[in-house]
Amino acid sequence: MSRKPMLLALLVSVAACAAASEPPEAPAPLEAPALVESTAPVVAVYDAEPAAAYRAQQPACAIDVTRINGGVRLEARAFDLADAPPALEYDFVVTKQGGAGSSDIVQAGEVSEEELGSVDLSLERGARYRARLTLSDADGEICTTQVRS
């Protein structure tokens, strides 16, 4: 017997089995949940110590990455500085690794505005970068963020 008649017989038998099978049952319709009415009064609960519930918003940090011709621009930013502790400082470290080796660019200083620093990197084929921004005060780190390619 050649392949074509065998294949045709197989397809006919599969079609016959599929036609003979019963369709699946339709799922039961969903019922809407019953509404419960309550006559209980709504009571608001307040913290006994309102000052404990209030937390000053901590400064936040971010590194914005923008593509530029032949590379990237990395911009270090600080946010929510209204309640920032005095003597808030930043460290912005950008490391580039490529075929010629690696190099670091370090910017640091006191935080006085949202825009902290900016680095333009040229990126040849196969080059990679890592940027890390840290905000700290006398007690230690407040915010750290990092981006990498």
Secondary structure, 3 states (H helix, E strand, C coil): CCHHHHHHHHHHHHHHHHHHCCCCCCCCCCCCCCCCCCCCCCCCCCCCCHHHHCCCCCCEEEEEEEEECCEEEEEEEEECCCCCCCCCEEEEEEEEEECCEEEEEEEEEECCCCEEEEEEEECCCCCEEEEEEEEEECCEEEEEEEEEC
